[in-house]
Amino acid sequence: MTENLARVTLWITGRVQGVFYRASALEKAQSLSLSGFVKNLSDGSVEIVAEGPRYALEQFVDWAKLGPPAAEVENVSARWGTYLEEFRTFMIVR
């Protein structure tokens, strides 16, 4: 089963802070049964690390390109990696 599990790190730029991007990412990740975290970065971007089934991560990446209604996503950079089973849940890091 682990052959279908993966990890993705996303960096999202644009108007993605102050628009409920983290809260919306949390909700979406939970709906896809993903684990990991989302956090704001000091440069105004958002970082997400997520683990779970590859198909669910692909859906999550597609969502990240749109974000919540108030967001204006300019770019999503993704780095795929090996599933590490590092997280129990998905959370917002402050």
ABEGO torsion letter per residue (X at the ends): XAAABBBBBBBBBEBABGAGAAAAAAAAAAAAGBBEBBBBBAAGBBBBBBBEBAAAAAAAAAAAAAEBAABBBABBBBBBBBBAGABABBBBBX
